[in-house]
Amino acid sequence: MYSSLRAVNYWLHYNKNIFGKDLHIHSVPCAVCDTKQRVTQLMIPGQTRCPTSDCSIEYIGLLMSEYEHSPGNTEDFSGASRRSAGQYICVDDHAESVRGPTGGGGGANLHFVRAGCDVESLGALSNCPPYRSDKSALSCVVCSK
């Protein structure tokens, strides 16, 4: 039995132009943050600044992940289809897409991440600040040192 390697797509249904261009259902390119002089890299969700002055900002972006409610995955206590989000990634404010056909193929879809600060929510963040519990996407920063 094998797993399949498939495309990852931006799923920006309600925010199609958030990156300054329509990337909805466009394929996400592979990217690597490579620094020559710095050995430590850190992605910080909910921030647009690095924690100390000896860190350098590589880029600022928006936090994204595969959607946490996907059909065909594990069920929660209510019987609803639910799975936790996969790896969180910081997508550069100047996001790009791969040329060619868009969407389809059954790959993963990246969605914006927002803070779950509601105390009644299952798995709510216990200490929300600096995150805000609203419908806006969380910012993020990638720092190196």
Sequence and secondary structure as in RCSB ss.txt:
>XXXX:A:sequence
MYSSLRAVNYWLHYNKNIFGKDLHIHSVPCAVCDTKQRVTQLMIPGQTRCPTSDCSIEYIGLLMSEYEHSPGNTE
DFSGASRRSAGQYICVDDHAESVRGPTGGGGGANLHFVRAGCDVESLGALSNCPPYRSDKSALSCVVCSK
>XXXX:A:secstr
       EEE  TT TTTTSS  TT B        SS   EEEEET SS SSTT EEEEEEEEEEE S  TTS B
 TTS B       EEEETT    SS  S TT EEEEE      TTSTT  SS TTS  SSS  EEEEEE 
